[in-house]
Amino acid sequence: MDVTFPTEKRHSLSQVLNELVDGLYGYAMVLSHDRTEAEDLVQETCVRAIQGMGTLQPGSNVKGWLFTILRNIWLNELRHRHAAPKIVELDVDESTAELAVEGSRDPHALYVSKMERAQVREAIQQLSHEFREVIVMREYGELSYQQIANVLGCPAGTVMSRLGRARSKLRSLLSGSLHTPDRRAKRAS
């Protein structure tokens, strides 16, 4: 989805933010590795976008603009982090909530789906930062190569190269790890 403000009339920024919030959150999770911090990054991005809305020109690429804002906020936080005290947050287990919400599905299918998601997340976390960043922006944020290049401040060719290497590395990491448990094998043993 390529989101731009049309020349004749601006969409409401809140509508655009609602369409892009999941992609922004996914990118924030890759950067921060923390749910609360990712939520804060997205919230701060929205606040700054609302404040800067008047600077957008008709036809501006809002999606790229928002991802750039988020990335800049993150980089600024990293710069200030060395003097800040460390805060530890306990990770809440959401498996019970997921099972309650998706209770109508087969428990085995839920288990397999959860395991596959966890394996993909783990494999993405094993990628280097530059590969992780580009694959999340492309696959989860659905940004174009040029939009990613603009966010990262590098040529589109570099983005394509990093993305190709990231996908290749991800394939090799996942090739042996996505084994789904088979009920028949359990019963036979």
C-alpha positions in Angstrom: 0.0 0.0 0.0 1.5 3.3 -1.1 0.1 6.1 1.1 0.4 9.6 -0.1 -1.6 12.7 0.5 -3.4 13.6 -2.7 -3.0 17.1 -4.2 -6.7 18.0 -4.1 -7.6 17.0 -0.5 -5.6 15.6 2.5 -6.8 12.4 4.1 -7.1 12.6 7.8 -3.8 11.7 9.3 -5.5 9.5 11.9 -7.0 7.4 9.0 -3.5 6.9 7.5 -2.0 6.1 10.9 -4.7 3.5 11.5 -3.7 1.8 8.2 0.0 1.8 9.0 0.1 1.2 12.8 0.7 -2.5 12.5 3.7 -2.1 10.2 5.1 0.6 12.4 4.7 -1.6 15.5 6.4 -4.5 13.7 9.4 -2.3 12.8 9.5 -0.9 16.3 9.6 -4.4 17.7 12.6 -5.3 15.5 14.4 -2.2 16.6 13.6 -2.4 20.4 12.9 -6.1 21.1 10.5 -5.0 23.7 6.7 -4.6 23.5 6.3 -1.7 25.8 9.2 0.2 24.1 7.8 -0.6 20.7 4.4 0.8 21.7 6.1 3.9 23.0 8.0 4.3 19.8 4.8 4.1 17.7 3.0 6.5 20.0 5.8 9.0 19.8 5.9 8.6 16.0 2.2 9.4 15.9 2.6 12.4 18.1 5.4 13.8 16.0 3.5 13.0 12.8 0.5 15.0 14.0 2.8 17.9 15.0 4.5 17.9 11.7 1.5 17.3 9.5 1.5 20.9 8.3 4.9 20.4 6.7 3.7 17.7 4.4 3.4 18.7 0.8 0.6 17.3 -1.4 1.7 14.0 -2.9 4.1 13.3 0.0 4.9 9.7 0.8 3.4 9.4 4.2 4.4 5.8 4.8 8.1 6.5 4.2 7.8 9.7 6.3 6.4 7.8 9.3 9.0 5.0 9.1 11.7 7.6 9.0 10.3 9.4 12.0 10.1 6.1 14.0 13.7 5.2 13.0 15.0 8.7 14.0 13.2 8.5 17.4 14.9 5.1 18.0 18.3 6.3 17.0 18.0 9.3 19.3 16.9 7.0 22.2 20.0 4.8 21.6 22.2 7.9 21.8 20.7 8.9 25.2 20.6 5.3 26.6 24.2 5.1 27.9 23.4 7.5 30.8 20.0 6.1 31.7 19.4 3.5 34.3 18.3 0.0 33.1 14.7 -1.0 33.6 13.8 -4.7 33.4 10.3 -5.7 32.4 8.9 -9.2 33.0 7.7 -10.9 29.8 4.0 -11.9 30.1 3.0 -15.2 28.8 0.2 -14.7 26.3 -0.3 -18.3 25.4 -3.4 -18.7 27.6 -5.0 -15.6 26.2 -4.3 -16.7 22.6 -5.9 -20.1 23.3 -8.9 -18.5 24.8 -9.4 -16.2 21.9 -8.8 -18.9 19.3 -10.6 -21.7 21.2 -12.6 -22.8 18.2 -9.5 -23.9 16.3 -8.0 -27.3 16.7 -5.5 -27.3 19.6 -2.8 -29.0 17.5 -3.2 -26.5 14.7 -2.9 -23.7 17.3 0.2 -25.3 18.8 1.9 -25.7 15.4 1.0 -22.2 14.3 2.4 -20.8 17.6 5.6 -22.8 17.2 6.1 -21.7 13.6 5.7 -18.0 14.5 8.2 -18.4 17.3 10.7 -20.1 15.0 10.4 -17.4 12.4 10.7 -14.7 15.1 13.8 -16.4 16.5 15.3 -16.8 13.0 14.7 -13.1 12.3 16.4 -12.2 15.6 19.5 -14.2 14.6 20.0 -11.9 11.5 22.3 -9.0 11.7 20.7 -5.6 12.5 21.0 -4.4 8.9 19.3 -7.6 7.6 16.6 -7.6 10.3 15.8 -4.0 9.7 15.4 -4.3 5.9 13.4 -7.6 6.0 10.9 -6.3 8.5 10.4 -3.0 6.6 9.8 -4.9 3.4 7.8 -8.0 4.5 5.9 -6.6 7.5 5.9 -2.9 6.8 5.3 -3.5 3.1 7.6 -0.6 2.1 8.9 -0.4 -1.4 12.7 -0.7 -2.1 12.9 3.1 -2.6 10.9 3.8 0.5 13.3 1.6 2.5 16.3 3.3 0.8 14.9 6.7 1.9 14.4 5.6 5.5 17.9 4.1 5.7 19.6 6.8 3.7 21.2 4.4 1.2 20.7 3.5 -2.5 17.8 1.2 -3.5 20.4 -1.3 -4.9 21.9 -1.7 -1.4 18.4 -2.3 -0.1 17.8 -5.0 -2.7 21.1 -6.6 -2.0 20.6 -6.6 1.7 17.1 -8.0 1.3 18.3 -10.8 -1.0 21.0 -11.8 1.5 18.6 -11.5 4.4 16.1 -13.8 2.8 18.8 -16.3 1.9 20.1 -16.3 5.4 16.5 -16.6 6.8 15.8 -19.5 4.5 18.9 -21.4 5.7 18.1 -20.7 9.3 14.5 -21.9 8.9 15.2 -24.9 6.6 15.9 -27.2 9.5 13.8 -25.6 12.2 10.3 -25.6 10.8 9.4 -29.2 11.7 5.8 -29.5 12.7 5.0 -32.1 15.3 3.0 -34.9 13.8 0.2 -36.5 15.8 0.6 -39.9 14.2 4.3 -40.0 15.2 3.3 -39.2 18.8 0.7 -42.0 18.9 3.1 -44.5 17.4 5.7 -44.1 20.1 
